[in-house]
Amino acid sequence: MPGFELIGKEEEKEVMDVLATGIFMRYGFATERKGVFKVKEFEETFAKRCRAGHSLGVTSGSAALKVALTALDVCPGDEVIVPAFDFIATYEAVLEVGAIPVMAEIDESLNLDPGKMEECITPQTKAVIPVHMCGAAADIEAIVKVARRRNLSVLEDVAQACGGTFRGKALGTFGDMGIFSFDYYKTITTGEGGMIITDSKSLYDRSDWYHDHGHDHNPNVGRADEGRSILGFNFRMNELQGALGLAQLRKLDFIVAEQRKNKARIKEVLKSVPGITFRKMFDAEGDTATFLGFMLPDEKSARAFHGALKSEKVDAIYYRDNAWHWAPNWEHLIAHATANSKYFPFSIHKGKVRYDAEMIPQSDRLIRRTIFFAVPVKLPEEKFASMAAGITRAAKSL
Ligand SMILES: Cc1ncc(COP(=O)(O)O)c(C=O)c1O
């Protein structure tokens, strides 16, 4: 699954270029850096690969979400629609800009359901964040269509699907902005890190300024003399992250190709499981194959199979019980327990917002039947054989 499986000489070489200059900051130090601009090069290569107009490296996927929401002018009092099956960072980023995350249903792709999403729109709704969960695309064209009709901004969260496409077009390029994560577990990694892409020069500029204390990055003056028009903060990517990103990006096609092979092999074994169906793919060819998701006929059989896999020492994820990826499990969110004693932004929110499973019956039914495998990049023959034997034995116990 993650790029850390392949850290090697290529990453070492890129990082050594940076260590040789001693300049870790992406800006300034024109003489000392001796022409080494790793973050800039990483951004340019990334944008080219995605066919996006602009890209900006930042410190994490969570930072990328916050910077992008800020660029989109999502404000206190606004609502942002997010799927119930998600990593908590998306919800946190919405709260970070003072807006309210509104939990919406997923469909059989286990991503945001475009039809149900429309039912969540209120006069306060400003944006929607389709999250391409577990490596595969949401019904992104349909989501963008609804959003355009209802005048909402679209921020695609591609943290878990770097390298994924939908009908040949890179995920992250369908909406107004797209974000990626390069944390330790992601398809490519810079240790921690993130990227924002957009075709809009003004959204890029606002992101660029905000992520670096408002600096306008005027190339004709020194850093101390740069202008500013908005206040910002510090979410700058550093040169070591840029160096790792460059080396990892060159491996992305290989990583995805290996995962696809391994996923296909595991899927073949799973076909013997009684009653199994597989996660719906809107475009199987664009799947990064980071995960393999499947459903059993009901919660009882899903729990039984998950338990049997555990006894066979085959790692599998039952997200219904997961603490970080299933919104109705987030007791602190349900309690509106933001990290300030005034419960901001819930305290200024006009509407009523709920995060319990009763709000999303379709998603609740789906997730109770669903199991995931993380697909490795490297799957040696003996590991595959023991996994296959474990799955087959677990299937017999059903
Ligand atoms: C869907 C999703 N969005 C955002 C993030 C946040 O990324 P990071 O860990 O780089 O902050 C993650 C991380 O797991 C994620 O899975």
The ligand as an SDF file (V2000), in Angstrom:
LIG
                    3D

 16 16  0  0  0  0  0  0  0  0999 V2000
   -9.1120   11.0690    3.3210 C   0  0  0  0  0  0  0  0  0  0  0  0
   -8.0020   11.7700    4.0340 C   0  0  0  0  0  0  0  0  0  0  0  0
   -7.9580   13.1120    4.0440 N   0  0  0  0  0  0  0  0  0  0  0  0
   -6.9790   13.7860    4.6610 C   0  0  0  0  0  0  0  0  0  0  0  0
   -5.9690   13.1280    5.3160 C   0  0  0  0  0  0  0  0  0  0  0  0
   -4.9430   13.9080    6.0680 C   0  0  0  0  0  0  0  0  0  0  0  0
   -3.6520   13.7370    5.5880 O   0  0  0  0  0  0  0  0  0  0  0  0
   -2.3970   13.9320    6.5330 P   0  0  0  0  0  0  0  0  0  0  0  0
   -2.2300   12.7050    7.3630 O   0  0  0  0  0  0  0  0  0  0  0  0
   -1.2600   14.1050    5.5660 O   0  0  0  0  0  0  0  0  0  0  0  0
   -2.6140   15.1450    7.3320 O   0  0  0  0  0  0  0  0  0  0  0  0
   -5.9510   11.7240    5.3340 C   0  0  0  0  0  0  0  0  0  0  0  0
   -4.8960   10.9760    6.0580 C   0  0  0  0  0  0  0  0  0  0  0  0
   -5.0050    9.8170    6.3340 O   0  0  0  0  0  0  0  0  0  0  0  0
   -6.9960   11.0330    4.6770 C   0  0  0  0  0  0  0  0  0  0  0  0
   -7.0590    9.6940    4.6650 O   0  0  0  0  0  0  0  0  0  0  0  0
  1  2  1  0
  2  3  1  0
  2 15  2  0
  3  4  2  0
  4  5  1  0
  5  6  1  0
  5 12  2  0
  6  7  1  0
  7  8  1  0
  8  9  2  0
  8 10  1  0
  8 11  1  0
 12 13  1  0
 12 15  1  0
 13 14  2  0
 15 16  1  0
M  END
$$$$
